[in-house]
Amino acid sequence: MFVRSLVLGVSAAALMVGGAQAADLIIPTTPQPIIASASGFDWEGLYVGARAGGFFADDIDAAGVIGAAVGVNFIPADPFLVGVEVTGDYVWGDDIVDQGQFFANLRAGAVVTDSVLVYALGGVGVATDGDDSVGLYQLGGGVEFAVTDAVSVRGEVVGIGSFDDADDDFFEAAKATVGVFYHRIGKGQTGHPRVATWF
């Protein structure tokens, strides 16, 4: 009788110890948030860039262009984009007096995919060679591609006319440029607000 009680007691104690050890293996944890950024390039906001290309007209073979641009984009409703931009270019060549061209532009376009923007552009400005200046206007468009989270590459073609020669053709010259632009990054790595998700 004593032996049977002893065996039952030892067995019960062994089961309780084993259960306690097994319970110790289950460690309650609180899930940690995983930070994930929304995908896609953020076209909204400030940007600045440099560009180079060519200037073409009937009375010149070709001229070089180098310049810069700064602007700001807004997306009032997806996928439409509007923006304002100012540009300054230096134009030089054998058949043209070296000059500076400065424009204030409006842009309107559409974000075709997360990384591709197509747009139309119109602006007014002035060309100056130091002694003389002439009022200009331009109309054209371009395509812009996002290559990183904050950098885009743009190709643009515009026709340029002069306010001072109203009897001439609507466009007296054309300018084609390729540029690299840096876009200000907002919250998060891709310019989108960072989103905390729980798993």
RAWOGI-V856763 format. One record per residue. RES is the residue in one letter. D_FIRST is the distance of its C-alpha to the first C-alpha in Angstrom with 2 decimals. Layout:
res-><RES RES>
d_first-><D_FIRST D_FIRST>
This chain:
res-><M F V R S L V L G V S A A A L M V G G A Q A A D L I I P T T P Q P I I A S A S G F D W E G L Y V G A R A G G F F A D D I D A A G V I G A A V G V N F I P A D P F L V G V E V T G D Y V W G D D I V D Q G Q F F A N L R A G A V V T D S V L V Y A L G G V G V A T D G D D S V G L Y Q L G G G V E F A V T D A V S V R G E V V G I G S F D D A D D D F F E A A K A T V G V F Y H R I G K G Q T G H P R V A T W F>
d_first-><0.00 3.77 5.43 5.18 6.23 8.55 9.97 10.65 12.27 14.29 15.40 16.56 18.35 19.96 21.20 22.65 24.38 25.79 27.04 28.67 30.36 31.58 32.97 34.83 36.76 38.44 41.25 43.35 47.06 50.28 52.77 55.93 59.34 61.32 65.00 67.24 71.01 72.96 74.80 78.58 81.53 82.48 86.24 86.60 87.79 90.13 91.23 93.75 95.10 97.90 99.94 102.77 105.01 108.56 111.38 113.82 117.18 120.36 122.43 119.86 118.06 114.79 113.50 110.26 107.91 105.27 103.66 100.70 99.20 96.96 95.68 92.99 91.40 90.00 88.16 88.98 87.34 85.56 87.11 90.43 91.41 94.31 95.36 98.12 99.18 101.90 103.19 105.57 107.07 109.61 111.88 114.19 116.30 119.70 121.15 119.75 120.14 116.86 115.30 112.27 110.89 108.72 107.15 105.05 103.18 101.11 98.52 96.92 94.59 91.36 88.10 87.97 84.58 82.38 84.48 87.95 90.51 93.95 96.53 100.16 102.02 105.18 106.76 109.86 110.94 113.69 114.99 116.73 118.45 119.20 122.68 122.26 119.52 119.15 116.83 114.48 112.04 109.47 107.45 104.90 101.25 98.53 95.05 92.32 89.18 86.08 85.13 82.42 80.65 83.74 86.66 88.92 91.94 94.88 97.95 100.76 104.31 106.76 110.39 112.50 115.68 118.07 119.13 122.47 123.57 123.19 125.62 123.60 120.69 117.57 115.70 117.72 114.94 111.34 108.51 105.47 102.65 99.16 96.94 93.54 91.98 89.13 87.34 85.60 81.83 80.22 76.54 74.30 75.30 77.40 79.08 76.77 74.30 70.94 68.19 64.55 62.15 58.35 56.17>
